[in-house]
């Protein structure tokens, strides 16, 4: 079994605290993604699981073993880094075999493991090439193959796709999802890209300033964010946030009152760009003016300013005939509205999905 369990993990660098009481469970065979902005502690947490960072307090277990004080080589994990970290003077085959040679794995076993990893990753034609003669995507596959041949209990990925171009990132994302299905292994993946998190994860762990903001499935976080931070981080384009007040029990945006009850203490209203419906000027819940249009083919992002001066983004059909300066009406479905308190906590999520 390859469950990963963290209990009360703290990490200090001198007086600066990088991780704050992290308690988390990752099930055997689960694909968990740590996501958050730069400096939130996600890579530090991954390195702590790997044993590359000592923790200041708490405990880390893999399977039924407490590995808190064990060396990285004794934790039964394999890590794939952002940089491919391949030996340039070795062939693909030699790079994949190297760790097994160090650990005295017999030659026939080494050959069999390399052959199987090469088959899974479609590297057979490249086994006798050196890294300089490979593309970025091929080099990353070699780095992943080097992890596969170790047959670890847990795979750890530290932003492995960030050095690839956009097209290759999409391709490698699909390949990693297929790899997870094939190996049925426990995988923990770190990224700052919420699109990677949404598309790949069984479980997303959102981190902010060294603390866990929320843990859940991608659609749990999308529909039911626990905080304004999670609501704004998950989803692309990001959720819109509007300052609101309570007017006789209903949500008020400036001098416009919506026929939607206001949660006690709510100060901010959130709605996703894809959940706003465009209507002719003079209709709907709000009036706004287009300030900028971005066309992405099938979609268009319309940047608006409401009559009470707040900015909004609407995701619309790419053929929507609206441009700079045009007036529009907006419908804000009640079941798509999120209300947040002054501390950033969600007070009400209208979406019942």
URPE-V117435 format. One record per residue. RES is the residue in one small letter. PHI is phi in radians with two decimals (999 if undefined). Layout:
res phi
RES PHI
RES PHI
This chain:
res phi
x 999
x -2.31
x -1.19
x -2.06
x -2.26
x -2.09
x -2.31
x 1.01
x -1.38
x -2.08
x -2.40
x -1.98
x -1.99
x 1.16
x -1.64
x -1.50
x -1.77
x -1.62
x -2.24
x -2.07
x 0.95
x -1.31
x -2.15
x -2.78
x -2.15
x -2.12
x -1.32
x -1.02
x 1.41
x -1.46
x -1.81
x -1.85
x -2.08
x -1.61
x -2.34
x 2.85
x -1.25
x -0.98
x 1.47
x -1.45
x 1.84
x -1.17
x -1.24
x -1.08
x -1.14
x -1.10
x -1.17
x -1.17
x -1.12
x -1.26
x 1.59
x -1.46
x -2.24
x -1.31
x -1.62
x -1.48
x -2.63
x 1.81
x -2.51
x -2.25
x -2.18
x -2.19
x 1.15
x -1.76
x -1.90
x -1.40
x -1.87
x -0.90
x -1.86
x -1.40
x -1.18
x -0.93
x -1.19
x -1.79
x -1.67
x 1.07
x -2.19
x -2.29
x -2.04
x -1.99
x -1.69
x -1.06
x -1.48
x -1.18
x 0.95
x -1.63
x -1.39
x -1.17
x -1.51
x -1.83
x -1.28
x -1.00
x -1.04
x -1.18
x -1.07
x -1.27
x -1.46
x -0.98
x -1.06
x -1.20
x -1.09
x -1.04
x -1.61
x 1.05
x -1.27
x -1.01
x -0.97
x -1.06
x -1.16
x -1.04
x -1.08
x -1.15
x -1.17
x -1.12
x -1.07
x -1.18
x -1.12
x -1.13
x -1.14
x -1.08
x -1.71
x 0.98
x -1.87
x -0.91
x -1.23
x -1.98
x -1.06
x -1.78
x -1.58
x -1.70
x -0.94
x -1.08
x -1.78
x -2.05
x -1.32
x -1.05
x -1.13
x -1.16
x -1.10
x -1.16
x -1.12
x -1.12
x -1.08
x -1.19
x -1.05
x -1.09
x -1.30
x -1.05
x -1.16
x -1.28
x 0.89
x -1.36
x -1.29
x -2.43
x -1.72
x -2.11
x -2.10
x -1.89
x 0.78
x -1.22
x -1.84
x -1.22
x -1.58
x -1.68
x -1.28
x -1.03
x -1.13
x -1.16
x -1.06
x -1.10
x -1.08
x -1.20
x -1.06
x -1.10
x -1.16
x -1.19
x -1.09
x -1.14
x -1.09
x -1.10
x -1.11
x -1.22
x -1.48
x 0.92
x -1.71
x -1.31
x -2.28
x -2.14
x -2.26
x -1.87
x -2.70
x -1.72
x -1.65
x -1.20
x -1.16
x -1.03
x -1.08
x -1.14
x -1.45
x -1.84
x -1.42
x -1.41
x -2.37
x -1.88
x -1.99
x -1.58
x -1.95
x -2.59
x 0.94
x 1.39
x -2.13
x -1.40
x -1.46
x -2.89
x -2.22
x 3.07
x -1.24
x -0.93
x -1.33
x -1.06
x -1.20
x -1.19
x -1.51
x -2.30
x -1.11
x -1.41
x -2.47
x -1.09
x -1.06
x -1.12
x -1.03
x -1.42
x -1.56
x -1.63
x 1.93
x -2.44
x -1.10
x -1.16
x -1.00
x -1.40
x -2.18
x -2.20
x -1.22
x -2.32
x -2.32
x -1.78
x -2.03
x 0.85
x 1.59
x -1.96
x -1.26
x -2.08
x -2.03
x 1.08
x -1.67
x -1.83
x -1.87
x -1.61
x -1.40
x -2.35
x -1.18
x -1.61
x -1.22
x -1.05
x 1.50
x -1.20
x -2.17
x -2.38
x -1.98
x -2.16
x -2.65
x -1.36
x -1.00
x -1.39
x -1.76
x -1.62
x -1.77
x -1.46
x -2.33
x -1.05
x -0.94
x 1.64
x -1.93
x 1.54
x -1.56
x -2.40
x -1.92
x -2.65
x -2.23
x -1.28
x -1.85
x -2.82
x -2.20
x -2.05
x -1.82
x -2.05
x 1.56
x -1.22
x -2.06
x -2.27
x -1.78
x -1.81
x -1.66
x -2.12
x -2.26
x -1.28
x -1.12
x -1.69
x 1.55
x -1.76
x -1.42
x -2.50
x -2.06
x -2.10
x -1.62
x -2.26
x -1.10
x -1.06
x -1.59
x -1.00
x -1.51
x -2.22
x -2.45
x -0.89
x 1.58
x -1.45
x -1.54
x -2.44
x -1.82
x -2.25
x -1.81
x -1.98
x -1.03
x -1.02
x -1.33
x -1.88
x -1.60
x -2.10
x -2.10
x -2.19
x -1.52
x -1.13
x -1.55
x 1.53
x -1.34
x -1.26
x -1.72
x -2.78
x -1.99
x -1.22
x -1.22
x -1.73
x -1.10
